Amino acid sequence: MEARSQLRHRPNFPVRFHYITRSANMVVMTREEAWELLCEFTKSDSLRRHALAVETCLAAYARKLGEDENKWSVTALLHDFDWEIHPTLPDHPMKGEPILAERAVAADIRRAILSHADFSGVPRESPLEKTLFACDELAGFLTACSYVKPGRSIHEVDVKSVRRN
């Protein structure tokens, strides 16, 4: 139980999302609300850690690109929220999207989540959509790299060992 509570916030990453922004004529939920929604549907610590890893990547790119960090964090946290209830393709993320719509998740966030699945037919057009796709793959790759290290920690992964020349 204690391990799950430690997943609530990213280590060494300040929680700054105490504001609400508008997105596609809808109010974007806060990061905390997205985390609660993720936890409602996702019980696996590994899937929660994956969501946090993707969030860390997306938040960094949002800052770099001058985008809405809250919206990008919410998108990252929710991108695989339905994996445990829809663990087969093409159900994920297609059947999860109506759940998000029912919970008033902004249309552009839902579209980005749909676009991260190649088979969805939703092309990746916006910077958020393209970055979510890339960071989802990147987070999985870096996590796999960390698993072959003695301590199974991302801090042990040498940049040279994963960087392509």
N, C-alpha and C positions, 0 to 999 in steps of 0.2 A: 504494500500500500504506500509506503514511504517513497519508493522509486517513482510511482505514478505522480505523486505530488511534486516531485522534483522536476518532472517534465513540463509542469505548468508554465514555466518561463524559461526562456533561453538563457543559459549561463553567460555571464559577461556581456549581455546585450540588454541595455536599458529598455524598459517598457515605457514608451512615450505616447501611446495611442489613447489619449483621453479625450479625443475629439471625434466628431462625426463629419464626414464629407458627403457631398452629393455626387452621385454617379449614375448616368443614364436615367435621370429623373427619379432616382430612388436614393434613399439614405443608405450609405454603406455602413454595415455593422462594424462595431469595434473589434479589435483583435481579440479581446476577452470573450466577446459573444461568439466569434468564430471558433475559438478554442473550445468553448462549452459545447457548441454544435458538433465539432469533431469528436469530442469525448463521448457525446451521447451515442454516436454511431460507431465509433472505433474504440474497441477495448484493448487491442493489441499494443503493447508498449513499442514494438518495432515499427508499426505503422505510424504511431504518434511521433516517434523519433524521426521517421522519414519526413513527415509533414513539417516538423521543426527545422530539419536540414534544408528542405526546399524553401521554407520561409526565410531562413537566414540568407540564402543565396538571392532570393527575389528582393528582399529588403535592401540588400547591399546594392543591387542593380537599380532599384528605384531611387535610392539616394544619388547614385552616380549619374543617372539619366534625368534627375530632377522631376521624377514622377511621384505620385501619391503613395507614400510608403505604407500607410494603413491599408489602402485598397489592395496593394500588391501582397501584403502579409496575409490579409483575409483570403485572397485567392489561393495562395500557397497552402494555407492551413486546410482549406476545404477541397483542394483538388482531388484527393482520394478518399474523402470522408465516407463514401458509400462502398468501398472495396469489400468490407466484411459482409455486407448484405447483398452485394452484387459482385461476387468474385470471378465472374466469367465475362469474357468479351462476347458480344458487344453490350451486355447489360451495364457494365461500368464504362463510362460515366453517364450513359444515356438515361438510365432509370433513376439516377440520382438527381438529375437536373430538375425534374418536377418537385422533388422534395425541397430543393434550394429555392425554387420559385415560390413555393408555399410559405417558406420562411422569410420571404421578402429579400432574398439576396439579389443584388443589382444584376441587371441583364448582362452588362459587359463582363462581370465576374463569372456568371454562368457560361457565357460564350467562351471565355478563355479556358474554363475548365473543360468544356466540350472539345475545344480545339486541341487539347493536349493528347487526345486519342486520335491516332492516324485514321482510323476507320470511321470516325464520326461524320466525315464529310464537311466539317466546319474548318475552313482554311484559317491558318494562322496569319493574321494581318496586322494587328496592333503590336506595339512593343511588348505589352503585357503578355499577349498570347505567345509570341515567339520566345520570350524570356522564360515563361513558365515551362514550355516544352523543353528548352535547353537545360534549365535548372533541375527539372525532374530527373532527367537522364544523368546530369552531372552529380547530383546528390547521391543517386544510387551507385554510381561508379566510385565516388570517393568513399562511400561507406564500405563497399566491397574491398577497396584498397586497404582500409583501416583494419578489416577483419583478418588480414594475413600478417599483421604486426603482432608482436608478442603481447602487448597490452590491449590490443584491439581498439586503439584510440586514434582518432583523426589527428591528434597532436604528434603522433609518431610517423605520420606519412610525410615523406620528403617530397617537396615540390618537383624536384628533378625526376623522381620516379614515376610521376603521373603526367608530366608535361610533354607534349609532343613537340619535337623540334621542327 
